[in-house]
Amino acid sequence: MCWGLLQVGVIPCYLCWSLVWPVERLRVRKTLPLKSSWRRATRHCARAISYSRGSGRNPSPPSKKCLRIDAKFRGAHLFLGIAEYRLNRLADAKRDLKREVELAPQSAEALMWAGIVQLVDGDIEGAVGSLDRAALLSPDNVDILYHRGRAHMLLSQKSYEHMYEVDPKSWRIHQVLAQSFVEQERYEEAARECQLAIQDHPEEPGLHEQLGDIYWKQNQLESAEGAFQEEIRIDPEGISSRYKLGTVSLERSKPEVAEELMRKVLQASPASIEAHYQLGRAQAQLAQYDGAIESFSFVTANSSRADKDILRQSYYQLSQVYRRSQKPDESKKALEVFLSMKQEADVREDKKLQDKLKRARKETEDHE
């Protein structure tokens, strides 16, 4: 990690987390007035970092002065916690990082480091809580996203292991295995495990929908349709299974069925972008052009909430429906927007491909 990751309070001073300070000299003591200590701590903090970066030697003299300040000085406990973590003093690190979070509850960095230490110390639930709070404060921080994802993954693993210890013959084991096989794209094995779970609990809400999802991924649309219908029988109020059945019905050339299902979905969830889009597709296939235009226009009018692919396809569908409705000007405008969005998408995909090829070449060169 590069210099400049951690900003301390309101001063433009940064610390690389890999810097290990002799923690026994970095104690915070209430010995100086706040105003005086803030100014002196700022100066000595900068000296400590400059001293270490320039010479690589022990930064204890300026570091000691940096932290001989009021105990409420923002950033001091964060420095201490990181240093203690690097020295594997987890109890001390947890204490100081907890204190930093108390002093600066809106600090995403402090929460992230608290979560990292909790994770290493085996407190997975605590780490998830800290990292979730950090992600709310800084949703685009890739370091936070990485550690948060890892914490949630470990929490899931811990939960599943405990479930197996409690009841190794539970139908939930088959459900978990099915999910695992899906993630590995081993769909036949996933379907088999899901069927075993259904044998044990045939009326359990969610299981038939899960099986339908697996069939859908295998393009077994008739089987997926049957699974979603069974899910609706078990849970008539389920919106998700009804939406999926409507979408599969469209793919099976049953627009009248899809239209009815999507209208029911929109009765329960009138703001659903996806349902409006699928309803528009059904209406277009049924030659209900005015209704299709209204449905697709709802998507384009709510572009900030719409998935990019659905938004792009909505403009394409509008261009086709306008053309069939003898509205060439509107059709041309919609087609122009679609082509512009498609070009932008192609550029993004090409960039991703080029980046992937560059990484592959670099890895090959490194191995050579």
NUSE-774890 format. One record per residue (C-alpha): residue in three letters; z, y, x. Coordinates in steps of 0.001 Angstrom, whole numbers, plus 500000, padded with zeros to 6 digits. Each point is the difference from the previous one (the first is absolute). Layout:
BEGIN
PT  code  up  north  east
PT  ALA  Z  Y  X
...
END
This chain:
BEGIN
PT  code  up  north  east
PT  MET  500000  500000  500000
PT  CYS  499030  503382  501351
PT  TRP  502135  503043  500710
PT  GLY  500325  502209  496975
PT  LEU  500921  497453  497313
PT  LEU  503467  501293  499223
PT  GLN  500678  503625  499178
PT  VAL  503620  501006  500286
PT  GLY  501188  502179  497151
PT  VAL  498293  503377  500067
PT  ILE  499415  500265  503725
PT  PRO  496632  499092  501579
PT  CYS  501476  497274  502180
PT  TYR  498786  496397  500118
PT  LEU  501192  496693  501395
PT  CYS  498112  496788  500732
PT  TRP  501923  497104  498438
PT  SER  499508  497793  503053
PT  LEU  502130  502369  502129
PT  VAL  503339  498271  500686
PT  TRP  502876  502370  500575
PT  PRO  503385  498847  501387
PT  VAL  501724  500033  496645
PT  GLU  503531  500031  501352
PT  ARG  499322  503587  501115
PT  LEU  498388  501101  496761
PT  ARG  503069  500569  497818
PT  VAL  500119  502729  497373
PT  ARG  503170  502072  500124
PT  LYS  501144  502983  497970
PT  THR  500673  502295  502928
PT  LEU  497698  503000  499491
PT  PRO  499432  502463  497160
PT  LEU  496925  499163  497928
PT  LYS  497929  503077  500829
PT  SER  500640  499714  503738
PT  SER  499545  496229  500033
PT  TRP  496679  500168  498158
PT  ARG  498508  502297  502643
PT  ARG  501474  498123  502950
PT  ALA  499107  496597  498556
PT  THR  496414  501113  499493
PT  ARG  499753  501050  503642
PT  HIS  501654  496876  501409
PT  CYS  498055  497680  497688
PT  ALA  496745  501393  501357
PT  ARG  501326  499689  503559
PT  ALA  500972  496360  499407
PT  ILE  496534  499033  498785
PT  SER  498221  502009  502702
PT  TYR  502265  498464  502643
PT  SER  499230  496454  498903
PT  ARG  496266  500503  499510
PT  GLY  499533  501712  503302
PT  SER  502016  497738  502248
PT  GLY  500765  496814  498094
PT  ARG  503615  500309  501190
PT  ASN  503225  499738  498083
PT  PRO  500132  503012  497637
PT  SER  503753  499840  499511
PT  PRO  500986  503464  501364
PT  PRO  497867  502076  497609
PT  SER  500376  497385  497234
PT  LYS  503762  500211  500188
PT  LYS  499851  503761  499578
PT  CYS  497421  499624  497224
PT  LEU  502418  498010  497888
PT  ARG  503231  501875  500709
PT  ILE  499519  501741  496681
PT  ASP  501252  500119  496458
PT  ALA  499877  496566  498373
PT  LYS  497785  501327  497197
PT  PHE  497180  501080  502294
PT  ARG  496808  498535  498509
PT  GLY  498234  497500  502247
PT  ALA  502876  499192  502335
PT  HIS  500940  496811  498179
PT  LEU  496340  499058  499746
PT  PHE  499684  500225  503808
PT  LEU  503121  497935  500427
PT  GLY  498943  497388  497474
PT  ILE  496607  499461  501632
PT  ALA  501552  499762  503447
PT  GLU  502615  497533  498816
PT  TYR  497358  497918  498275
PT  ARG  497977  499831  503225
PT  LEU  503146  498803  501781
PT  ASN  500553  497357  497287
PT  ARG  503214  501639  498833
PT  LEU  499170  499465  496367
PT  ALA  503414  500775  498506
PT  ASP  500124  503374  501773
PT  ALA  496370  500694  499103
PT  LYS  500620  499250  496317
PT  ARG  503038  502280  499973
PT  ASP  498208  502970  501564
PT  LEU  496818  499580  497966
PT  LYS  502048  499739  496816
PT  ARG  501708  503264  500967
PT  GLU  496599  501626  500651
PT  VAL  498770  498937  496553
PT  GLU  503138  501507  498459
PT  LEU  499365  503285  501828
PT  ALA  496242  500011  499336
PT  PRO  499301  497914  496859
PT  GLN  496418  501330  499836
PT  SER  499151  498852  503530
PT  ALA  497392  497226  499764
PT  GLU  500389  499305  503748
PT  ALA  503749  499451  499725
PT  LEU  499534  497671  497036
PT  MET  497258  498111  501819
PT  TRP  502153  499413  503066
PT  ALA  502952  499027  497819
PT  GLY  497751  497427  498339
PT  ILE  498701  498683  503330
PT  VAL  503520  499450  501320
PT  GLN  501140  498409  496736
PT  LEU  497035  497627  500164
PT  VAL  500772  498940  503569
PT  ASP  503657  499569  499071
PT  GLY  499106  497640  497148
PT  ASP  500781  502406  497154
PT  ILE  496648  499488  498265
PT  GLU  501036  501408  496621
PT  GLY  501403  503133  501641
PT  ALA  496835  500407  502066
PT  VAL  497816  499778  496895
PT  GLY  502073  502723  498342
PT  SER  499819  502342  503004
PT  LEU  496285  499473  500598
PT  ASP  499147  500412  496312
PT  ARG  501761  503379  500053
PT  ALA  498166  500946  503206
PT  ALA  496652  499080  498417
PT  LEU  500721  502259  497020
PT  LEU  500625  502912  502371
PT  SER  497027  499270  502273
PT  PRO  497530  497778  498098
PT  ASP  497210  500178  502613
PT  ASN  502076  499236  503102
PT  VAL  498460  496805  501388
PT  ASP  503118  499107  502010
PT  ILE  502130  500133  496861
PT  LEU  497398  498036  498046
PT  TYR  499912  497299  502683
PT  HIS  503771  499525  500178
PT  ARG  500345  500229  496217
PT  GLY  497370  497305  499472
PT  ARG  501670  497754  502550
PT  ALA  503404  500496  498351
PT  HIS  498649  499097  496570
PT  MET  498236  496959  501443
PT  LEU  503231  498779  501608
PT  LEU  501930  500640  496800
PT  SER  497482  497907  498042
PT  GLN  500222  497229  502568
PT  LYS  503788  500055  499848
PT  SER  499962  499884  496212
PT  TYR  497575  497059  499895
PT  GLU  501974  498059  502607
PT  HIS  503181  500453  497994
PT  MET  498187  498952  496833
PT  TYR  498912  496776  501693
PT  GLU  503571  499338  501192
PT  VAL  501360  500482  496476
PT  ASP  497412  497828  498196
PT  PRO  497275  498343  502128
PT  LYS  498459  498391  496887
PT  SER  499704  503222  498012
PT  TRP  496677  500859  498387
PT  ARG  500328  503366  501735
PT  ILE  499279  498220  503288
PT  HIS  496558  499054  498664
PT  GLN  499471  503591  498886
PT  VAL  500871  501363  503436
PT  LEU  497740  497452  501705
PT  ALA  497167  500994  497669
PT  GLN  500432  503650  501003
PT  SER  500036  499013  503666
PT  PHE  496792  497965  499661
PT  VAL  498292  502911  498226
PT  GLU  500851  502297  502923
PT  GLN  498361  497421  502295
PT  GLU  496979  499757  497639
PT  ARG  500720  496303  499421
PT  TYR  499294  500226  496298
PT  GLU  499740  496312  499097
PT  GLU  503459  499322  501424
PT  ALA  501295  503152  498317
PT  ALA  498668  498859  496618
PT  ARG  501578  496574  500477
PT  GLU  503440  501461  500764
PT  CYS  499743  502375  497053
PT  GLN  499101  497097  497695
PT  LEU  503093  498113  501214
PT  ALA  502155  503026  499175
PT  ILE  498435  500140  496521
PT  GLN  500738  496299  499464
PT  ASP  503705  500703  500538
PT  HIS  500072  503281  498032
PT  PRO  496914  500157  497731
PT  GLU  501342  502933  497946
PT  GLU  501038  502157  502960
PT  PRO  498439  503499  499733
PT  GLY  497815  500859  502973
PT  LEU  499101  496506  501186
PT  HIS  496782  499660  497985
PT  GLU  498959  503502  501065
PT  GLN  500600  499027  503631
PT  LEU  497831  496897  499508
PT  GLY  497334  502130  498332
PT  ASP  499968  502340  503002
PT  ILE  499407  497032  502303
PT  TYR  497137  498687  497864
PT  TRP  498520  503513  499913
PT  LYS  500019  500189  503794
PT  GLN  498093  496693  500036
PT  ASN  497507  501445  497482
PT  GLN  501020  497313  497496
PT  LEU  499744  502445  497121
PT  GLU  500281  497526  497147
PT  SER  503215  498554  501417
PT  ALA  501336  503502  500689
PT  GLU  499209  501020  496424
PT  GLY  501943  497008  498652
PT  ALA  503007  500744  502232
PT  PHE  500148  503657  498916
PT  GLN  499718  498991  496328
PT  GLU  502931  497631  500458
PT  GLU  501996  502778  501661
PT  ILE  499361  502294  497025
PT  ARG  501169  497244  497643
PT  ILE  503282  499768  501935
PT  ASP  500397  503760  500486
PT  PRO  498061  501849  497257
PT  GLU  501197  503390  501268
PT  GLY  498756  499470  503560
PT  ILE  497598  502785  500948
PT  SER  498922  498628  503376
PT  SER  498787  496621  498721
PT  ARG  498191  501674  497083
PT  TYR  498206  502376  502385
PT  LYS  498992  497117  502270
PT  LEU  498721  497940  497077
PT  GLY  497906  502963  498861
PT  THR  498507  500450  503462
PT  VAL  499192  496288  500305
PT  SER  498452  500106  496518
PT  LEU  497665  502752  501223
PT  GLU  498995  497872  502989
PT  ARG  499309  497140  497564
PT  SER  497756  502275  497880
PT  LYS  502437  500362  497112
PT  PRO  500096  503806  499556
PT  GLU  501243  499849  496393
PT  VAL  503077  498009  501115
PT  ALA  500539  502339  502928
PT  GLU  499787  503095  497796
PT  GLU  502685  498725  497643
PT  LEU  502304  499020  502878
PT  MET  499597  503313  501828
PT  ARG  500754  501990  496865
PT  LYS  503248  498070  499645
PT  VAL  500817  500694  503643
PT  LEU  499379  503721  499434
PT  GLN  502240  500002  496933
PT  ALA  502860  498938  502271
PT  SER  498871  501975  503058
PT  PRO  497684  502871  498928
PT  ALA  499857  501563  503484
PT  SER  498673  496866  501721
PT  ILE  496983  500969  502104
PT  GLU  498980  496374  500486
PT  ALA  500082  499188  496281
PT  HIS  497858  503041  499155
PT  TYR  497475  498923  502614
PT  GLN  499800  496400  498717
PT  LEU  499798  501239  496400
PT  GLY  497064  502183  501032
PT  ARG  498259  496987  501516
PT  ALA  500476  498025  496784
PT  GLN  498746  502899  497864
PT  ALA  496943  500440  502210
PT  GLN  499117  496301  499625
PT  LEU  500409  500363  496220
PT  ALA  497702  503073  500010
PT  GLN  502883  502218  498847
PT  TYR  498827  502765  502294
PT  ASP  502042  502896  498655
PT  GLY  503181  497960  500309
PT  ALA  499028  498851  503505
PT  ILE  499397  503596  501087
PT  GLU  503423  500971  498673
PT  SER  501688  497103  501835
PT  PHE  498294  500602  503341
PT  SER  500548  503753  499694
PT  PHE  503727  499344  499627
PT  VAL  499906  498347  503435
PT  THR  498073  502850  501643
PT  ALA  502249  502599  498357
PT  ASN  503001  498263  501581
PT  SER  498435  499563  503440
PT  SER  503240  500738  501851
PT  ARG  501584  496885  498469
PT  ALA  496946  497753  500129
PT  ASP  499245  497350  502590
PT  LYS  497032  501161  502111
PT  ASP  497873  496953  499190
PT  ILE  500622  500332  496259
PT  LEU  499310  503737  500139
PT  ARG  496747  499451  501873
PT  GLN  498874  497259  497609
PT  SER  500908  502189  497012
PT  TYR  497494  502606  501154
PT  TYR  497355  497301  500416
PT  GLN  500734  498615  496519
PT  LEU  499813  503526  498570
PT  SER  496580  500517  501585
PT  GLN  498749  496835  498323
PT  VAL  501552  500714  496602
PT  TYR  498721  503598  499987
PT  ARG  496508  498696  500816
PT  ARG  500121  497573  497092
PT  SER  501243  502835  497768
PT  GLN  496962  502120  500926
PT  LYS  502037  502505  501984
PT  PRO  498099  500229  503310
PT  ASP  501762  503098  501368
PT  GLU  503477  498505  499596
PT  SER  498721  496704  501398
PT  LYS  498625  501736  503091
PT  LYS  503263  501873  500662
PT  ALA  502089  496853  499667
PT  LEU  497637  498068  502278
PT  GLU  500169  502730  502650
PT  VAL  503805  499817  500036
PT  PHE  499846  496210  500237
PT  LEU  497567  500090  502935
PT  SER  502112  502591  501813
PT  MET  503154  497899  499572
PT  LYS  498123  496865  501062
PT  GLN  498773  501710  503158
PT  GLU  503554  501073  500864
PT  ALA  501231  496461  499391
PT  ASP  497252  498571  502214
PT  VAL  500949  502404  502796
PT  ARG  503660  498948  499754
PT  GLU  499083  496311  500056
PT  ASP  497693  500531  502969
PT  LYS  502759  501799  501887
PT  LYS  502421  497143  499273
PT  LEU  497436  497515  501287
PT  GLN  499375  502016  503170
PT  ASP  503745  500311  500644
PT  LYS  500391  496258  499526
PT  LEU  497187  499290  502457
PT  LYS  501521  502392  502546
PT  ARG  503370  498271  499753
PT  ALA  498320  496603  500388
PT  ARG  498117  501175  503123
PT  LYS  503160  501494  501477
PT  GLU  501923  496756  499424
PT  THR  497177  498048  501651
PT  GLU  500016  502346  503023
PT  ASP  503788  499750  500280
PT  HIS  499850  496187  500056
PT  GLU  497299  500094  502686
END
